[in-house]
Structures are given as structure tokens and as C-alpha cells.
Amino acid sequence: QNIEAGALNLTGLVDLRVEKSADQSFLAEIGRMLEAAEQGRGHYTRIADRMARIYAPAVHLLALFTFIYWLWSTNGHWHSSLTTAIAVLIITCPCALGLAVPVAHVVAASRLMKEGILMRDGGALERLAEVQHAIFDKTGTLTTGTPQVAHMPSLSAADCAILKTLAGHSNHPASRAIVDHFAGHHGIELADIKEEPGFGIKAIWQQKHVRLGRAAWATEIAATDAGREFSGLCFVVEGEKPAQIQLDENVRSSAQEAISQLHDLSMSAEIISGDAQQKVAAVARAVGIEAYSADQLPKDKFAHLAGLEKAGDYALMVGDGINDAPALAAAHVSMAPATAADVGRQAADFIFTRESLLSVPFALEMARRTRTVIKQNFGLALTYNLIAVPLAFAGYVTPLFAAIAMSASSILVVANAMRLQAGTQRSKTATLKSDRLVARPARKVPA
């Protein structure tokens, strides 16, 4: 059996044979895809740096031109020429224009943080406002990621005690689900308890072998030909009929409402998962998503997101696992829960620390509001400059008045950005529901 780098051993010792070097490992491939995706985002920084390099020289050149023009028009009156040039230099100070974007980002980040959403940088907020498509991973994102017992056959009290004791000697998620299911039952003393990696756990009870694990392995000790057609997880007492245990994932209690709110925001949604077709389809039906893809490898997810980005269909990726890291990096913008793997959190642009998926539509709405405020700030700054600069150039503005006007324009921009602190009624409703939904029991995925 192949073991990929990053796999977690929950049982005993495992003998490994290394067949490839470290740079050919699964984690190395993930790292290369992350690096490739990150390189595609540098143009935002380059544009900002280019504008900064252009604006400062332009302002100084304008002030120099003003001084020369007034020196010529006043026949060498350097005092009034210098005063006018200084007024132009002060009034064109790019404070309002420079604050238009960062102050909005800071206020929006503060508002998001109050709702348990951490933002990596302001550029991510701008990209989030541009997305038209949301893509979700399934396990651990739309679902809780923790299996629970969906069906337990009728068992005697002794069998329940045996089953709980067997499951209690394993760290496997399926075993923990069984232990939780039998929380009100007492265990029993078993002999020679041993876990078979990849198969299950076995023991001896009253000189009979008992097993819990894969159906094909567990039913080897069952009554003749009984349960040979079973699949999944089985519990067997030697010589008796097997008991098939069905585990299921639970959809996050807020998932359906979060998808509904995204649809209200004119966002389409899709599931991309490495899980089996049947399981993905069940979750898609439960949350109200029509488009889904199953059996997707990390490179498949990466290629899908990269293809959407290349086609100009900006997508938001929401995922939590190691397998999702390349897709999170390749997406136009990405979000991950705080419970995500380290590499997933590093690749994501936003981290939401609350259980509710309502953080996704809330962040999207906040990003769009921030984009509107930024446009308004640019409009205010440009309007100010279009009015103030000609007046200063014409000599109607003193340096003192220029300083006051410059400060007033900055205050106006900041005040406009502060409106983001007051959430809309929709945002307040989503927040209240988010807090309540954490305490609700999760719904089981329909068969």
C-alpha cells in the first residue's frame, strides 16, 4: 500500500520503503503548486509601486512649473511665486488619495475581525469583491469532517460493551464516533486486544474472537458465508452474524443558509472534492448546490481554479485540507477555517475562526461594500484635486488655507471609510444567526 508524505499513522509501527527522493514527494508537489500560484499575484504590488513612483515626481514638477510660470508672469516677483508654488505643493499633498484605499482596508479588516474573520492583506479584500463564483471543498468545509454513527443495528448489552471497548482502544476517527455513540454504556474486559493497521481492531472475549473493522476482514470469523456481501465497517463475534455499522458525515448547520445567501448575492456555487461521487452528490443536495465534481486530485483542483482564473471567471475557493492548498493559492481569492491544516491556512487569504459558514457571505458583502467606499474615496479625492489645484495655481489659495483644505479632504475620506464599521441589517442578521448556529446540532447527509 502506498503511503503519501503527510499521512498520519494512528496505529502501531509501520515499515516503509522509500522509492522517491524528497523533491518528488506529495508535499513537494504541493509546495511547487503553491509557489506557482503565488507568482501570479505580483502584478497588484507592481501597479501600486508604479503609481507611487509617478505621483510624487508629478506633484513636485507641478509646483516647480507653478513657480516658474508665476516668476515669469510677475516679472521676477519671487516671493509671490514661491508662495503660490508652496500652496500648490501643500494642496496637492496626496494624503486623501493615499488614504482612499488603506483606510478603507483597515476599517474593513477591523469589522471582519469582530466577526471572527482574519484578513491577510487589503489586496485580498479587493479580489474578493470581484468574484462571481464560489467553490467549496466538502469534507471539513461543508461538512464537520467528523464521522458519526448513522445506523447501528440492534445489539445485546454484552455486544454493546464489547464494541465500545474495542473502539476505545483505537484512535481512528471511525472508532471515536462509535465511542461517542455508546457514551452511556460501560465497557468490558477483553483479552489480547490488538489493532491491525488498515484493517481494524481485534480481541478475545470468553474464548471467542471479536473484530471491528473492514467488512472483508471482520467477517472472516463470522458464521459461514454470513455478511460476505457487506461493505464498510462491521462488528463480528466469532461464529455469529456480523453487524454492519453505517457512518455518515454531518453537513454544517449553517451550510445551506450560507449557500442561499451567496445565491442572493448573485454568486454561483460549486463543490470540488476528492471524495466519492455518491457522497459528494449527497452533500450537494443537502446544501442546495447543483454543480459538483468528485474524485478530484490536488492537481485537478489546482488546474480547475487556474483555468477559471485564466478565463477571467474569478472564483472564491473555500477549503481546509492539505489537498486544498494548491487550489486555495490558485484561486482569485480563498478562505479557510481556523481548523484547517497549516499549509491550507498559509495559502488562504482569509481565515474564519467561527464554526458557521455564514462568514463566507458576510466577508463577500463586506468586500463589496469596501469596494464601493474606495471608489467614493477616490471620487472625493479627485474632486478635491480638480477644484483645489486650479484655485491654488491661480493664486487664490494661501499656504495656510491649502493646509486646512488638505487636512479636511483627508478627514472626509477617513469619515467615509468609517461607515464600514456600521454593518448593514443583512450583516447584523447573519452575525446573530452565525452565533446561534454554532450551538445547533449538525444535520446528517441524506442518503
Disulfide bonds with the S-S distance in Angstrom:
none
